Amino acid sequence: MSNPASKLLASSGASSSAVYVDDVFSIDIWDGNNSTNQIANGVDLSGEGGMVWVKLRDGFTSYHVMMDTERGANDGLYPNRTNAEASQGAEFSSFNSDGFTLGGEVNGYMNSTHNSANYCGWTFRKAAGFFDVVTYTGNGTSNRQIAHNLGCEVGMMFFKKTNGTGDWKVF
């Protein structure tokens, strides 16, 4: 990628190799096919880690679903619901070195052909100064500090209890 405007600003102490937006973020649109569906967007999720957020664009009403490499390809979170994490079965198959793979339609949240379903996915790769996924066990302590690998001050955080119902928190 040669466009200097798309280069991410690295935090101090970051690697000297160039990191571009296309390396760490992608927006992809696909039609559900009820079968294996590889979304090859060039973002290395299997080697670097990250998250995919999927939302149905048209057709029937559906949950948003977030899948991340910390919890694995089987458990999803629903950012528009208070539900605990839930198994996506075979609907989300794998995080790949060049994107991700969807399996067959299970519940229609990511890859169904029901009503000509059309989906959008936002892929975020872990990278210093850009994005990280962290899991931790809560202990009820106020002003708790949560370690991360951003190497800079955090600009935004989403919090969600994964083993029970509860509201999302955004800082």
RARA-V576227 format. One line per field, one symbol per residue. phi: phi as a letter, one per 30 degrees, with the letter a starting at -180 (. if undefined). A space follows every 10 residues. Layout:
phi->???
//
This chain:
phi->.cdddcdddd deidedddbc eddbbacbbb cdbhbdbdcc cicdcddcil bbccbdcaic daddbcbbdd cjdcccccdc bcedebdchc dccaccdbka bccddcbidb adcehhebbb bccbcdaeib abcbcacdbi ddhdccdbcd iaddcabcba dccadlddbb c
//
